[in-house]
Amino acid sequence: MVYGIYKKPLDASWQALIDNAINSLPVNVIKVVNDNGITLLKDSDAQILAPGETGVSIFDGNEWFIIYDDAVDSIRRKRFTIAHELGHIFLGHPMIIERHVGAFVGVDYGVENEANAFASHFLAPACVLWGLGFHSPANISEICRISSSSAAICSERIVELYMRDEFLPNPLEQQVFKQFKEFIELNRYQTGKK
């Protein structure tokens, strides 16, 4: 389950999509959590998050837990937080150990940026959006169920990929695209794109 051997969040996100047999958008993060034996808890039940924290990943020596801030109004924000925490787990980020509970280091901005990149690529794979013909933030936000700010970042990434004509150079990306082929074909047809 640790995809840190792929070193890059992009490769790890593709590998996680492949390993979890994800073939449609929006990605069902709850199913991914459950399928990987991770326990998902609301902070209103766990009461473990510090002020300002939206989520945390914990390993108790036997089991992984993701605790997220369920007081956040936006389901899109909750989805991103859960995917971000999956990124920490799948990338094998270093942990702090206290009182037999491990929590990921929260002050390492490089690690946090990697988890954010993982979440972004996992929830909104550029090759799938390219296949659908989606590049506007509104379309990306709707089909991926991510926030408009996250969708704007994805849109910028896709526009850059269009300018460089850099879709599907990686075998993992090719496999993700193939895995989503039926979804792409169905949704391009529904949107009037052929």
Backbone bond lengths (Angstrom), bond angles and torsions (degrees), N, CA, C in turn:
res aa  C-N    CA-C-N  psi(-1)  N-CA   C-N-CA  omega(-1)  CA-C   N-CA-C  phi
1 M - - - 1.445 - - 1.521 111.74 -
2 V 1.306 121.73 -20.50 1.459 122.45 179.77 1.519 108.66 -83.97
3 Y 1.347 115.09 116.33 1.457 120.63 -177.39 1.522 112.07 -97.18
4 G 1.325 118.02 12.65 1.456 122.62 -179.49 1.511 112.92 -57.33
5 I 1.332 117.43 -23.60 1.458 120.07 178.91 1.525 111.25 -62.94
6 Y 1.321 117.98 -17.91 1.462 120.77 179.23 1.516 111.28 -84.16
7 K 1.324 117.04 -7.70 1.448 126.59 173.56 1.518 114.86 63.63
8 K 1.257 119.32 -39.20 1.451 120.45 -176.36 1.524 110.44 -104.20
9 P 1.328 116.42 140.88 1.469 119.40 178.21 1.531 112.53 -59.16
10 L 1.319 117.17 -33.78 1.468 120.36 -179.83 1.523 110.56 -63.73
11 D 1.322 117.11 -50.49 1.464 120.42 178.62 1.531 110.96 -61.80
12 A 1.329 116.18 -40.51 1.463 120.02 179.97 1.523 110.92 -64.78
13 S 1.334 117.01 -38.12 1.468 119.22 179.45 1.524 110.54 -66.37
14 W 1.327 117.07 -41.84 1.476 119.89 177.29 1.519 110.31 -61.96
15 Q 1.344 116.30 -45.21 1.459 120.23 -179.08 1.525 110.76 -62.23
16 A 1.326 117.33 -39.88 1.469 120.64 178.62 1.527 111.00 -65.86
17 L 1.331 117.76 -38.81 1.472 120.71 176.19 1.528 110.33 -62.56
18 I 1.322 116.26 -42.21 1.465 121.46 -179.96 1.531 110.41 -66.94
19 D 1.319 116.84 -51.79 1.462 121.20 -175.88 1.523 113.19 -63.39
20 N 1.325 116.05 -28.86 1.462 120.39 -179.57 1.527 112.23 -97.00
21 A 1.332 116.27 9.50 1.465 123.26 175.85 1.536 112.59 52.42
22 I 1.336 115.40 39.45 1.459 120.51 178.36 1.524 107.56 -76.35
23 N 1.347 116.39 125.72 1.466 119.73 -177.88 1.524 112.82 -136.66
24 S 1.344 116.37 15.86 1.460 119.74 176.83 1.528 109.83 -153.76
25 L 1.301 114.86 159.91 1.460 122.39 175.79 1.519 108.52 -111.90
26 P 1.310 118.59 148.59 1.455 127.09 -2.12 1.529 111.08 -73.89
27 V 1.325 115.23 150.08 1.459 120.69 177.39 1.525 108.77 -63.19
28 N 1.322 116.16 131.35 1.458 121.61 178.71 1.534 108.50 -85.04
29 V 1.350 115.38 90.34 1.467 119.44 -175.47 1.527 112.25 -66.02
30 I 1.312 117.59 -30.92 1.473 120.23 178.70 1.526 109.78 -64.19
31 K 1.329 117.19 -42.52 1.461 121.36 178.50 1.533 110.47 -63.96
32 V 1.329 117.36 -41.34 1.469 120.66 178.72 1.527 109.70 -62.09
33 V 1.322 116.85 -45.37 1.467 120.85 178.07 1.533 109.53 -57.43
34 N 1.324 116.61 -51.30 1.471 120.82 -178.27 1.520 112.14 -63.90
35 D 1.327 117.44 -43.31 1.467 121.24 -178.76 1.522 112.84 -64.07
36 N 1.333 116.95 -22.06 1.461 120.90 -179.96 1.528 112.42 -99.88
37 G 1.336 116.57 12.82 1.459 120.59 176.14 1.515 114.19 69.48
38 I 1.314 116.77 23.77 1.461 121.73 179.56 1.527 107.81 -96.80
39 T 1.324 116.42 137.93 1.459 121.03 177.14 1.522 108.72 -92.36
40 L 1.326 116.15 126.96 1.457 122.50 179.22 1.526 108.91 -101.42
41 L 1.329 116.03 126.31 1.459 121.10 -178.85 1.523 110.98 -127.01
42 K 1.309 115.40 142.38 1.461 121.92 171.83 1.523 107.48 -79.39
43 D 1.326 116.08 142.35 1.465 117.60 178.44 1.517 111.86 -67.95
44 S 1.322 118.20 -24.07 1.465 119.29 176.52 1.535 110.68 -62.53
45 D 1.341 117.60 -24.65 1.460 122.11 175.20 1.534 111.66 -91.20
46 A 1.343 117.31 -43.10 1.466 121.61 -175.02 1.525 112.93 -81.89
47 Q 1.307 116.95 -34.59 1.469 123.35 -178.36 1.522 111.84 50.09
48 I 1.330 115.20 56.23 1.461 120.62 -177.17 1.525 113.41 -120.67
49 L 1.324 118.54 -20.28 1.455 121.25 -175.96 1.522 111.49 -72.45
50 A 1.319 114.43 140.42 1.463 120.68 174.91 1.529 108.61 -79.29
51 P 1.312 118.00 159.32 1.458 120.08 177.64 1.539 111.00 -54.42
52 G 1.312 116.14 132.08 1.457 121.22 -179.39 1.520 115.02 90.05
53 E 1.329 117.95 -15.73 1.460 121.09 177.87 1.527 109.60 -79.16
54 T 1.336 115.35 139.87 1.468 118.84 176.64 1.516 112.22 -104.78
55 G 1.332 116.86 -16.07 1.458 120.00 179.32 1.510 111.55 -170.49
56 V 1.324 114.93 163.66 1.460 121.40 177.65 1.531 108.43 -154.11
57 S 1.327 114.78 148.18 1.470 121.78 174.62 1.521 107.35 -109.68
58 I 1.308 116.44 134.82 1.467 121.07 -177.78 1.518 108.73 -134.40
59 F 1.332 115.56 138.72 1.454 122.32 172.86 1.523 107.46 -120.40
60 D 1.324 116.96 122.31 1.467 120.47 -175.52 1.529 112.97 -95.20
61 G 1.306 116.92 12.85 1.462 121.05 -177.53 1.508 111.92 101.37
62 N 1.317 117.33 -21.62 1.464 123.48 178.69 1.521 112.93 -125.22
63 E 1.311 115.42 -37.31 1.460 119.77 -167.52 1.526 110.65 -138.75
64 W 1.345 114.64 146.16 1.458 121.53 173.75 1.520 110.01 -89.96
65 F 1.332 114.47 143.75 1.460 122.50 175.01 1.525 108.36 -130.53
66 I 1.307 116.29 140.99 1.458 121.59 167.64 1.523 105.99 -118.37
67 I 1.321 115.17 123.42 1.459 120.93 177.26 1.523 106.18 -111.60
68 Y 1.336 116.65 129.62 1.463 120.35 -178.86 1.518 110.19 -126.89
69 D 1.316 115.08 155.40 1.457 121.77 -179.81 1.522 109.33 -77.06
70 D 1.314 116.80 102.18 1.463 120.84 -178.94 1.521 112.11 -82.06
71 A 1.342 117.55 -3.67 1.466 120.43 176.40 1.533 111.45 -79.03
72 V 1.327 116.39 -14.22 1.465 120.77 177.12 1.525 107.95 -65.50
73 D 1.311 116.59 131.80 1.466 121.10 -176.35 1.524 113.55 -69.42
74 S 1.308 117.45 -36.08 1.454 121.67 -171.56 1.535 112.56 -82.82
75 I 1.331 115.80 120.20 1.471 120.34 174.81 1.524 109.56 -63.38
76 R 1.324 116.86 -31.37 1.471 121.16 179.51 1.525 110.38 -65.69
77 R 1.325 117.21 -38.58 1.462 121.35 177.52 1.529 110.15 -67.38
78 K 1.333 116.91 -41.10 1.462 120.24 178.43 1.524 110.36 -62.23
79 R 1.341 117.60 -42.80 1.460 121.43 179.27 1.530 110.62 -60.49
80 F 1.342 116.18 -42.85 1.455 119.51 -179.65 1.527 110.89 -66.18
81 T 1.337 116.60 -41.31 1.463 120.48 178.74 1.525 110.76 -60.17
82 I 1.315 117.27 -45.01 1.470 120.53 179.34 1.524 110.39 -63.47
83 A 1.344 117.49 -43.51 1.474 120.64 177.98 1.527 110.56 -64.27
84 H 1.313 117.87 -37.31 1.469 122.52 176.97 1.533 109.74 -60.51
85 E 1.324 116.70 -45.94 1.467 120.04 179.38 1.526 111.22 -67.17
86 L 1.332 117.41 -36.89 1.468 119.48 172.61 1.517 110.11 -58.88
87 G 1.333 116.89 -38.83 1.465 121.24 177.36 1.516 111.64 -57.96
88 H 1.325 117.67 -46.14 1.467 120.12 177.20 1.527 110.56 -57.06
89 I 1.324 116.66 -45.28 1.462 120.74 -177.59 1.526 110.66 -67.61
90 F 1.332 117.63 -51.22 1.460 121.49 -175.61 1.527 112.54 -67.83
91 L 1.332 117.44 -29.04 1.464 120.74 178.57 1.527 112.09 -83.99
92 G 1.342 117.05 -7.94 1.468 120.47 177.61 1.509 113.09 67.12
93 H 1.323 117.39 38.27 1.458 120.66 -178.96 1.524 111.69 -62.77
94 P 1.341 116.36 149.88 1.471 120.35 -179.91 1.524 111.41 -64.76
95 M 1.326 114.49 153.48 1.464 120.45 -175.93 1.515 111.05 -123.89
96 I 1.317 114.20 159.12 1.462 122.35 169.76 1.528 106.12 -99.67
97 I 1.313 118.39 138.10 1.464 121.24 178.76 1.529 108.36 -110.58
98 E 1.303 115.43 124.59 1.467 121.75 175.69 1.524 108.59 -142.53
99 R 1.310 116.96 132.93 1.464 122.33 175.77 1.516 112.73 45.78
100 H 1.330 116.98 45.79 1.460 123.51 176.80 1.527 113.80 66.04
101 V 1.312 116.55 15.42 1.460 119.97 177.22 1.512 107.50 -124.79
102 G 1.310 116.26 131.93 1.455 120.05 177.39 1.508 110.37 -102.76
103 A 1.300 116.83 134.53 1.464 122.03 173.89 1.519 107.54 -131.66
104 F 1.312 116.65 144.13 1.452 119.95 -179.35 1.511 111.28 -65.26
105 V 1.322 114.31 146.35 1.453 121.47 177.63 1.528 107.89 -60.96
106 G 1.322 117.53 121.57 1.454 120.95 -175.79 1.514 114.73 -93.48
107 V 1.325 119.15 -8.43 1.451 120.90 -175.26 1.521 113.08 -100.51
108 D 1.288 119.18 -5.70 1.461 122.50 179.80 1.524 108.55 -83.57
109 Y 1.343 115.78 101.66 1.457 119.59 -175.92 1.524 112.22 -65.15
110 G 1.335 118.17 -28.36 1.463 120.50 176.17 1.520 110.77 -63.30
111 V 1.326 116.61 -43.74 1.460 122.37 178.50 1.533 109.90 -66.34
112 E 1.327 116.62 -42.97 1.465 120.23 178.99 1.533 111.07 -64.56
113 N 1.321 116.75 -40.50 1.463 120.04 177.55 1.523 111.40 -64.63
114 E 1.338 116.71 -38.71 1.465 119.94 176.71 1.528 111.22 -63.01
115 A 1.330 116.97 -43.47 1.472 120.28 179.03 1.527 110.58 -65.18
116 N 1.339 117.57 -37.90 1.466 120.35 175.57 1.519 111.38 -64.18
117 A 1.333 116.35 -42.89 1.473 120.32 179.28 1.527 109.93 -63.66
118 F 1.330 116.97 -43.42 1.456 120.39 177.19 1.526 109.92 -56.59
119 A 1.329 116.95 -50.64 1.466 121.51 -177.47 1.524 110.80 -59.15
120 S 1.307 116.64 -43.90 1.465 120.83 -179.25 1.525 111.54 -62.37
121 H 1.320 116.81 -47.50 1.473 121.06 -179.49 1.525 111.68 -70.50
122 F 1.311 117.61 -32.83 1.456 122.44 -179.56 1.530 111.10 -70.95
123 L 1.321 116.56 -43.83 1.470 120.77 -177.93 1.530 113.01 -80.62
124 A 1.325 116.60 -25.57 1.468 120.75 -176.40 1.524 110.18 -138.73
125 P 1.341 117.15 70.46 1.466 119.47 -178.33 1.529 111.09 -64.01
126 A 1.328 115.74 123.19 1.467 121.60 -174.32 1.521 112.26 -58.72
127 C 1.323 117.67 -38.33 1.467 119.27 -177.82 1.525 111.43 -64.21
128 V 1.324 116.72 -33.99 1.470 120.76 178.87 1.528 109.44 -71.91
129 L 1.333 116.46 -44.43 1.464 120.09 178.38 1.521 110.88 -62.52
130 W 1.311 116.83 -38.85 1.469 121.90 175.58 1.526 109.82 -61.58
131 G 1.327 116.71 -46.14 1.461 121.28 179.18 1.524 112.15 -60.59
132 L 1.316 115.74 -35.63 1.465 120.99 178.10 1.523 112.37 -76.21
133 G 1.327 116.11 -18.69 1.460 120.68 -175.16 1.512 112.50 82.07
134 F 1.334 117.46 18.44 1.462 122.38 -178.27 1.520 109.57 -94.96
135 H 1.301 116.24 126.60 1.458 119.64 173.34 1.525 112.61 -141.63
136 S 1.324 118.18 -5.50 1.467 119.69 177.56 1.528 109.50 -82.85
137 P 1.329 116.86 143.75 1.465 119.42 178.81 1.533 112.82 -55.23
138 A 1.321 117.74 -37.81 1.475 120.05 -178.72 1.520 111.22 -63.43
139 N 1.338 117.32 -45.39 1.468 120.76 178.99 1.524 111.61 -64.78
140 I 1.326 115.79 -41.99 1.466 120.86 -178.79 1.530 109.84 -65.61
141 S 1.326 116.84 -45.37 1.456 121.00 179.78 1.527 111.06 -59.07
142 E 1.318 116.32 -42.37 1.463 120.75 -176.86 1.529 112.11 -69.40
143 I 1.318 117.50 -50.42 1.468 119.12 -174.23 1.523 112.45 -74.43
144 C 1.346 117.64 -30.78 1.468 120.79 -178.57 1.522 112.75 -94.14
145 R 1.331 116.93 -9.76 1.470 123.24 -176.48 1.522 111.27 53.79
146 I 1.354 114.01 51.39 1.459 121.20 175.17 1.521 107.76 -119.13
147 S 1.317 116.46 164.61 1.461 121.07 -178.14 1.522 110.76 -65.01
148 S 1.321 115.99 160.14 1.467 119.82 179.17 1.520 111.08 -64.84
149 S 1.336 118.15 -32.94 1.469 119.56 177.98 1.534 110.86 -69.11
150 S 1.322 118.04 -41.47 1.474 120.93 175.64 1.523 110.59 -64.49
151 A 1.325 116.51 -40.07 1.461 120.94 179.18 1.520 111.22 -64.92
152 A 1.323 117.59 -35.86 1.463 120.84 178.08 1.532 110.71 -64.20
153 I 1.323 116.41 -40.16 1.467 120.69 177.55 1.523 109.82 -64.89
154 C 1.332 117.44 -43.58 1.466 121.44 177.99 1.527 110.52 -62.33
155 S 1.311 116.47 -40.27 1.462 121.18 179.43 1.522 110.59 -61.25
156 E 1.329 116.66 -44.19 1.470 120.61 177.49 1.522 110.52 -60.52
157 R 1.325 116.60 -41.11 1.463 121.32 179.84 1.528 110.41 -63.43
158 I 1.329 116.71 -42.22 1.465 120.71 -178.77 1.520 110.89 -68.32
159 V 1.325 117.30 -41.25 1.470 120.51 177.89 1.527 109.68 -60.19
160 E 1.341 116.35 -42.46 1.469 120.44 177.62 1.532 110.79 -62.09
161 L 1.334 116.91 -41.67 1.473 120.16 178.48 1.533 111.07 -64.94
162 Y 1.335 117.05 -37.79 1.470 120.49 175.62 1.530 109.95 -60.95
163 M 1.336 116.21 -45.13 1.468 119.93 -178.08 1.526 111.25 -63.44
164 R 1.321 117.17 -35.79 1.467 121.22 179.37 1.523 112.33 -90.24
165 D 1.343 116.85 -8.26 1.465 122.73 -176.41 1.526 110.34 50.77
166 E 1.345 114.64 55.29 1.467 121.28 -174.88 1.518 112.65 -118.33
167 F 1.305 116.76 55.47 1.450 119.81 175.13 1.522 109.69 -103.89
168 L 1.299 115.57 137.18 1.460 125.83 174.52 1.533 115.49 66.74
169 P 1.351 119.51 33.25 1.466 118.00 175.67 1.527 112.95 -79.56
170 N 1.339 117.15 -20.22 1.456 122.21 -174.43 1.527 110.04 -98.95
171 P 1.337 118.30 134.87 1.470 120.28 178.58 1.529 113.73 -57.48
172 L 1.334 118.44 -34.72 1.464 120.33 176.83 1.525 110.63 -65.58
173 E 1.325 116.20 -42.68 1.462 120.56 178.26 1.524 110.45 -63.45
174 Q 1.314 116.91 -39.97 1.470 121.03 177.52 1.531 110.40 -60.71
175 Q 1.325 115.92 -40.00 1.463 120.29 179.89 1.532 111.04 -67.43
176 V 1.337 117.06 -40.07 1.467 120.96 176.85 1.525 109.21 -61.90
177 F 1.324 116.62 -46.16 1.465 121.06 -179.60 1.530 110.55 -59.04
178 K 1.311 116.14 -44.25 1.469 120.72 178.54 1.528 111.09 -63.27
179 Q 1.322 116.51 -40.45 1.459 121.88 -179.86 1.534 111.26 -62.58
180 F 1.336 117.70 -33.11 1.463 123.70 -178.88 1.529 112.77 -93.19
181 K 1.320 117.78 4.17 1.472 121.28 -171.43 1.534 112.84 -53.75
182 E 1.310 117.80 -48.90 1.465 120.75 -178.70 1.533 110.65 -62.83
183 F 1.317 116.90 -43.82 1.464 121.10 178.24 1.528 110.51 -60.33
184 I 1.317 116.71 -44.60 1.466 121.27 179.59 1.523 110.23 -60.98
185 E 1.315 116.06 -47.59 1.467 119.34 -178.48 1.525 111.55 -62.32
186 L 1.317 117.55 -43.34 1.470 121.02 179.79 1.526 111.73 -64.95
187 N 1.306 116.92 -41.84 1.455 120.12 -175.45 1.521 113.41 -81.92
188 R 1.320 118.35 -26.69 1.465 119.68 172.54 1.514 108.63 -67.25
189 Y 1.321 117.46 -40.23 1.460 121.74 179.53 1.509 110.57 -64.26
190 Q 1.330 117.30 -44.24 1.472 121.64 -179.04 1.523 111.98 -65.04
191 T 1.327 117.41 -29.69 1.461 119.65 -179.50 1.526 111.65 -89.48
192 G 1.336 117.05 2.63 1.449 120.77 178.67 1.512 113.38 86.32
193 K 1.328 118.37 3.92 1.466 121.77 178.99 1.519 108.40 -93.37
194 K 1.321 115.36 141.01 1.465 120.17 178.41 1.505 111.53 -122.00
